[in-house]
């Protein structure tokens, strides 16, 4: 019998995924441009990941008493996740650069021994062209895996593929 290590589990906090309020970063009364980020997670075989945990972190707007800047949700029986948050603005990068507005995403799921890190940028955002991280990805098809697309009024979709064809770009930290 093997015992999972801390890097293989999110520990005693998995039960918190049952609280849908954690996926609403505006739940404490945050004001600003509310958006919804939705998507699905698929494994290397294209199968839906129905037991994943998606975490969302935002560098902008700054976290405070009414905006935690962090959310967490489980993928559902259809591999979907959904967050309600505030649309981020640009943030300083290295040197005198600006990073395009984005959301930082962490993925934990079966078979992942340590969390995966990626980002969701917004289609049509002018600063995407000069974003330092996006600029490192030469292949336009690979870069496109980091772009959330509008699918409704204030709703953005970004699907995540863990391996294989159309694998999402993941960031080494």
Residue, then its C-alpha position, 0 to 999 in steps of 0.5 A: x500500500x502506498x501513501x500519497x505525498x503532499x505533492x500528490x494530493x491537495x490534502x485535507x482541503x479536497x472537501x472544500x471543492x464541494x462549496x461552489x462559493x469558492x469559484x465566485x471571486x466576487x462573493x464578498x461584494x467585489x465591484x468591477x467588470x464581472x466575467x465568467x471563465x468556463x472550460x473543460x479539461x481533457x486528458x491525453x486520450x481526449x477523455x474528460x477529466x471529471x475528478x480535477x481541481x482547478x485553481x484560479x489566481x489573479x494578479x489584477x485587480x489586487x486582492x483585498x477584503x472583498x476580492x480574494x484574488x483566488x478561487x477553486x473549483x472541481x471539474x464536474x461529471x462533464x469535465x467542466x469548470x466555471x469561475x466568476x471573477x473580475x476582468x483583470x487589467x495589465x500588470x508589470x512584467x520584468x523590466x519596463x514591460x507590461x503583461x497582458x491581462x490574464x488569469x493564472x490557472x493551476x490544475x490538479x488531477x489524477x495522474x498529475x504528481x505536481x500541479x500544472x501551471x498555465x494562463x488564460x489570456x483574452x482574445x482581442x486584447x491588444x497587449x497580447x501582441x507584446x506580452x513577454x510570456x506569449x512572445x516566447x511561444x513561436x508556434x501560433x497554434x500553441x500560443x492559441x491554447x492560452x487564449x480564452x475566447x468570448x462565448x457570450x456576454x461577459x463569458x470566456x471559454x478556455x479548454x485545457x488539454x493535459x497531453x496529446x494533440x492540442x496540448x495546452x501550454x504549461x509553464x515551468x515555475 
